Amino acid sequence: MALDDTRRRIDDIDDAILGLLEQRARIVADVARAKRAANLPTHDPARERQVLERLAGRAGLFPAPSIRAVYR
């Protein structure tokens, strides 16, 4: 595969990742609104730890510390 084609594939993946992170951020905002409406704390350290550990545990070529940084 030509270098330009490979770079285009990377650009497409980067765009998809960014789109998914934006979608996730919107859902996180929905969760925060629901928590505020229920008079619950918006930050849940135990849940945050659970999410980060689950994702870091799935790390392959992408290093676990980088996964944690992205999701923080």
Sequence and secondary structure as in RCSB ss.txt:
>XXXX:A:sequence
MALDDTRRRIDDIDDAILGLLEQRARIVADVARAKRAANLPTHDPARERQVLERLAGRAGLFPAPSIRAVYR
>XXXX:A:secstr
  HHHHHHHHHHHHHHHHHHHHHHHHHHHHHHHHHHHTT  S  HHHHHHHHHHHHHT SSS HHHHHHHH 
